[in-house]
């Protein structure tokens, strides 16, 4: 089973997205801030990270950068999730180490396509 780390501080967004991903066959681990996300990336070793960019304690930009600097977890793909939809925000996410970028509100089919591309799989189960 494909293991996803969802780093999201908003409880409603976290609950909605994690339930939708679980229904699609993904195992979902949750971190509620950037510091916890960085720590869990190392301990959980997920197949992919979905990272909100506006997080407490450490922003998603900083957390993505910290993960990509750590040789133990730098190969884990990260998709930035943000309400910031400008091209400059996309570029900032990619420069921080994110492998892709998606805007909120989340359109699940679009996000799943990006996840499939990074995971190299069409079936999570």
C-alpha atoms as an extended CHARMM CRD file, in Angstrom:
* protein
*
       125  EXT
         1         1  UNK       CA              0.0000000000        0.0000000000        0.0000000000  PROA      1               0.0000000000
         2         2  UNK       CA              1.2560000000        3.4820000000       -0.8860000000  PROA      2               0.0000000000
         3         3  UNK       CA              1.9780000000        5.5740000000        2.2210000000  PROA      3               0.0000000000
         4         4  UNK       CA              1.2350000000        9.3100000000        2.0450000000  PROA      4               0.0000000000
         5         5  UNK       CA              2.3330000000       11.9040000000        4.5970000000  PROA      5               0.0000000000
         6         6  UNK       CA             -0.1930000000       14.7550000000        4.6780000000  PROA      6               0.0000000000
         7         7  UNK       CA              1.1860000000       17.8790000000        6.3520000000  PROA      7               0.0000000000
         8         8  UNK       CA             -1.8160000000       20.1460000000        6.9420000000  PROA      8               0.0000000000
         9         9  UNK       CA             -2.7180000000       22.3650000000        9.8890000000  PROA      9               0.0000000000
        10        10  UNK       CA             -6.3800000000       22.9970000000        9.0160000000  PROA      10              0.0000000000
        11        11  UNK       CA             -8.4620000000       20.2570000000       10.6180000000  PROA      11              0.0000000000
        12        12  UNK       CA            -11.2570000000       20.3860000000        8.0520000000  PROA      12              0.0000000000
        13        13  UNK       CA             -8.8570000000       20.2080000000        5.0770000000  PROA      13              0.0000000000
        14        14  UNK       CA             -6.8840000000       17.4400000000        6.7890000000  PROA      14              0.0000000000
        15        15  UNK       CA             -9.9740000000       15.3480000000        7.5170000000  PROA      15              0.0000000000
        16        16  UNK       CA            -11.5160000000       15.7940000000        4.0720000000  PROA      16              0.0000000000
        17        17  UNK       CA             -8.3590000000       15.0310000000        2.0840000000  PROA      17              0.0000000000
        18        18  UNK       CA             -7.1880000000       12.1380000000        4.2540000000  PROA      18              0.0000000000
        19        19  UNK       CA            -10.6030000000       10.4160000000        4.0250000000  PROA      19              0.0000000000
        20        20  UNK       CA            -10.7370000000       10.8690000000        0.2440000000  PROA      20              0.0000000000
        21        21  UNK       CA             -7.2240000000        9.4580000000       -0.1770000000  PROA      21              0.0000000000
        22        22  UNK       CA             -7.9690000000        6.5040000000        2.1120000000  PROA      22              0.0000000000
        23        23  UNK       CA            -11.0610000000        5.6920000000        0.0370000000  PROA      23              0.0000000000
        24        24  UNK       CA             -8.7550000000        5.5770000000       -3.0040000000  PROA      24              0.0000000000
        25        25  UNK       CA             -6.5710000000        2.9850000000       -1.2640000000  PROA      25              0.0000000000
        26        26  UNK       CA             -3.7640000000        5.1110000000        0.1830000000  PROA      26              0.0000000000
        27        27  UNK       CA             -2.4430000000        4.8190000000        3.7340000000  PROA      27              0.0000000000
        28        28  UNK       CA             -2.3190000000        8.3510000000        5.1610000000  PROA      28              0.0000000000
        29        29  UNK       CA             -0.1410000000        9.6280000000        8.0100000000  PROA      29              0.0000000000
        30        30  UNK       CA             -0.8090000000       13.1470000000        9.2990000000  PROA      30              0.0000000000
        31        31  UNK       CA              1.4140000000       15.9470000000       10.5880000000  PROA      31              0.0000000000
        32        32  UNK       CA             -0.1460000000       19.2140000000       11.7670000000  PROA      32              0.0000000000
        33        33  UNK       CA              2.8060000000       21.6100000000       11.3580000000  PROA      33              0.0000000000
        34        34  UNK       CA              6.0760000000       21.9480000000        9.4920000000  PROA      34              0.0000000000
        35        35  UNK       CA              8.2810000000       20.7560000000       12.3600000000  PROA      35              0.0000000000
        36        36  UNK       CA              6.2210000000       17.5980000000       12.7940000000  PROA      36              0.0000000000
        37        37  UNK       CA              6.1900000000       17.0900000000        9.0180000000  PROA      37              0.0000000000
        38        38  UNK       CA              9.9830000000       17.1750000000        8.7950000000  PROA      38              0.0000000000
        39        39  UNK       CA             10.3200000000       14.7490000000       11.7230000000  PROA      39              0.0000000000
        40        40  UNK       CA              7.6860000000       12.3630000000       10.3450000000  PROA      40              0.0000000000
        41        41  UNK       CA              9.2750000000       12.3580000000        6.8920000000  PROA      41              0.0000000000
        42        42  UNK       CA             12.3090000000       10.7250000000        8.4930000000  PROA      42              0.0000000000
        43        43  UNK       CA             10.4960000000        8.3570000000       10.8720000000  PROA      43              0.0000000000
        44        44  UNK       CA              7.6380000000        7.3060000000        8.5740000000  PROA      44              0.0000000000
        45        45  UNK       CA              9.5860000000        7.3170000000        5.2670000000  PROA      45              0.0000000000
        46        46  UNK       CA              6.4080000000        7.8910000000        3.2090000000  PROA      46              0.0000000000
        47        47  UNK       CA              6.1960000000        7.2600000000       -0.5180000000  PROA      47              0.0000000000
        48        48  UNK       CA              5.0040000000       10.8330000000       -1.1090000000  PROA      48              0.0000000000
        49        49  UNK       CA              4.4110000000       14.0040000000        0.9260000000  PROA      49              0.0000000000
        50        50  UNK       CA              1.5020000000       16.4150000000        0.4540000000  PROA      50              0.0000000000
        51        51  UNK       CA              2.6850000000       19.6660000000        2.0500000000  PROA      51              0.0000000000
        52        52  UNK       CA              0.5220000000       22.6650000000        2.8820000000  PROA      52              0.0000000000
        53        53  UNK       CA              2.6590000000       25.7750000000        2.4870000000  PROA      53              0.0000000000
        54        54  UNK       CA              1.0280000000       27.9170000000        5.2050000000  PROA      54              0.0000000000
        55        55  UNK       CA              1.9250000000       25.9890000000        8.3500000000  PROA      55              0.0000000000
        56        56  UNK       CA              2.6300000000       26.9840000000       11.9660000000  PROA      56              0.0000000000
        57        57  UNK       CA              6.0440000000       26.5620000000       13.6250000000  PROA      57              0.0000000000
        58        58  UNK       CA              7.8000000000       26.0740000000       10.2620000000  PROA      58              0.0000000000
        59        59  UNK       CA              6.2990000000       27.0080000000        6.9000000000  PROA      59              0.0000000000
        60        60  UNK       CA              5.8050000000       24.4380000000        4.1780000000  PROA      60              0.0000000000
        61        61  UNK       CA              8.4880000000       26.2300000000        2.1620000000  PROA      61              0.0000000000
        62        62  UNK       CA             10.9890000000       25.7600000000        5.0160000000  PROA      62              0.0000000000
        63        63  UNK       CA              9.8570000000       22.1890000000        5.7270000000  PROA      63              0.0000000000
        64        64  UNK       CA             10.2110000000       21.1340000000        2.0750000000  PROA      64              0.0000000000
        65        65  UNK       CA             13.6770000000       22.6690000000        1.9600000000  PROA      65              0.0000000000
        66        66  UNK       CA             14.7060000000       20.8820000000        5.1780000000  PROA      66              0.0000000000
        67        67  UNK       CA             13.4420000000       17.5250000000        3.8520000000  PROA      67              0.0000000000
        68        68  UNK       CA             15.3240000000       17.9270000000        0.5650000000  PROA      68              0.0000000000
        69        69  UNK       CA             18.5470000000       18.7460000000        2.4590000000  PROA      69              0.0000000000
        70        70  UNK       CA             18.3230000000       15.4870000000        4.4520000000  PROA      70              0.0000000000
        71        71  UNK       CA             19.9920000000       12.6290000000        2.5280000000  PROA      71              0.0000000000
        72        72  UNK       CA             17.7630000000       10.0470000000        4.2550000000  PROA      72              0.0000000000
        73        73  UNK       CA             14.5380000000       11.5260000000        2.8410000000  PROA      73              0.0000000000
        74        74  UNK       CA             15.4970000000       13.8580000000       -0.0300000000  PROA      74              0.0000000000
        75        75  UNK       CA             14.2400000000       11.4110000000       -2.6640000000  PROA      75              0.0000000000
        76        76  UNK       CA             10.6630000000       11.4640000000       -1.3070000000  PROA      76              0.0000000000
        77        77  UNK       CA              8.5110000000       13.4640000000       -3.7430000000  PROA      77              0.0000000000
        78        78  UNK       CA              6.6920000000       16.4830000000       -2.2900000000  PROA      78              0.0000000000
        79        79  UNK       CA              3.5930000000       18.1230000000       -3.7220000000  PROA      79              0.0000000000
        80        80  UNK       CA              2.9660000000       21.6540000000       -2.4380000000  PROA      80              0.0000000000
        81        81  UNK       CA             -0.6620000000       22.3910000000       -1.5560000000  PROA      81              0.0000000000
        82        82  UNK       CA             -1.5390000000       26.0520000000       -1.3540000000  PROA      82              0.0000000000
        83        83  UNK       CA             -4.2500000000       28.6260000000       -1.9230000000  PROA      83              0.0000000000
        84        84  UNK       CA             -1.5510000000       30.8580000000       -3.4390000000  PROA      84              0.0000000000
        85        85  UNK       CA             -2.1820000000       30.3950000000       -7.1560000000  PROA      85              0.0000000000
        86        86  UNK       CA              0.2530000000       32.8030000000       -8.7940000000  PROA      86              0.0000000000
        87        87  UNK       CA              3.0530000000       31.5230000000      -11.0450000000  PROA      87              0.0000000000
        88        88  UNK       CA              5.5500000000       33.0500000000       -8.5980000000  PROA      88              0.0000000000
        89        89  UNK       CA              4.0890000000       30.8300000000       -5.8400000000  PROA      89              0.0000000000
        90        90  UNK       CA              4.5480000000       27.7540000000       -8.0390000000  PROA      90              0.0000000000
        91        91  UNK       CA              8.1620000000       28.7550000000       -8.7260000000  PROA      91              0.0000000000
        92        92  UNK       CA              8.7870000000       29.3630000000       -5.0240000000  PROA      92              0.0000000000
        93        93  UNK       CA              7.4350000000       25.8880000000       -4.1960000000  PROA      93              0.0000000000
        94        94  UNK       CA              9.6830000000       24.2620000000       -6.7920000000  PROA      94              0.0000000000
        95        95  UNK       CA             12.6960000000       26.2670000000       -5.5880000000  PROA      95              0.0000000000
        96        96  UNK       CA             11.9670000000       25.0930000000       -2.0190000000  PROA      96              0.0000000000
        97        97  UNK       CA             12.3570000000       21.5070000000       -3.1620000000  PROA      97              0.0000000000
        98        98  UNK       CA              8.7790000000       20.5410000000       -3.9770000000  PROA      98              0.0000000000
        99        99  UNK       CA              8.4660000000       18.2400000000       -6.9710000000  PROA      99              0.0000000000
       100       100  UNK       CA              5.0330000000       19.5440000000       -7.9780000000  PROA      100             0.0000000000
       101       101  UNK       CA              2.4360000000       22.0690000000       -6.9510000000  PROA      101             0.0000000000
       102       102  UNK       CA             -1.3530000000       22.0520000000       -6.6380000000  PROA      102             0.0000000000
       103       103  UNK       CA             -3.7840000000       24.7540000000       -5.6490000000  PROA      103             0.0000000000
       104       104  UNK       CA             -6.5670000000       24.7460000000       -3.0770000000  PROA      104             0.0000000000
       105       105  UNK       CA             -9.3680000000       24.0170000000       -3.0860000000  PROA      105             0.0000000000
       106       106  UNK       CA             -8.1260000000       20.5780000000       -3.9970000000  PROA      106             0.0000000000
       107       107  UNK       CA             -9.5530000000       19.0140000000       -7.1350000000  PROA      107             0.0000000000
       108       108  UNK       CA             -8.9900000000       15.3400000000       -6.2810000000  PROA      108             0.0000000000
       109       109  UNK       CA             -8.7070000000       14.0070000000       -9.8410000000  PROA      109             0.0000000000
       110       110  UNK       CA             -6.0290000000       16.5930000000      -10.6840000000  PROA      110             0.0000000000
       111       111  UNK       CA             -4.1140000000       15.8550000000       -7.4710000000  PROA      111             0.0000000000
       112       112  UNK       CA             -4.2960000000       12.0920000000       -8.0640000000  PROA      112             0.0000000000
       113       113  UNK       CA             -2.8350000000       12.5420000000      -11.5550000000  PROA      113             0.0000000000
       114       114  UNK       CA              0.1030000000       14.4580000000      -10.0930000000  PROA      114             0.0000000000
       115       115  UNK       CA              0.5630000000       11.8210000000       -7.3970000000  PROA      115             0.0000000000
       116       116  UNK       CA              0.4780000000        9.0110000000       -9.9830000000  PROA      116             0.0000000000
       117       117  UNK       CA              3.0860000000       10.7930000000      -12.0810000000  PROA      117             0.0000000000
       118       118  UNK       CA              5.4740000000       11.1630000000       -9.1350000000  PROA      118             0.0000000000
       119       119  UNK       CA              4.8210000000        7.6770000000       -7.7560000000  PROA      119             0.0000000000
       120       120  UNK       CA              5.0100000000        5.9990000000      -11.1500000000  PROA      120             0.0000000000
       121       121  UNK       CA              1.8750000000        3.9880000000      -10.3730000000  PROA      121             0.0000000000
       122       122  UNK       CA             -1.8220000000        4.0670000000      -11.2320000000  PROA      122             0.0000000000
       123       123  UNK       CA             -3.0050000000        1.7850000000       -8.4160000000  PROA      123             0.0000000000
       124       124  UNK       CA             -2.1770000000        2.6220000000       -4.7790000000  PROA      124             0.0000000000
       125       125  UNK       CA             -3.3900000000       -0.6710000000       -3.2910000000  PROA      125             0.0000000000
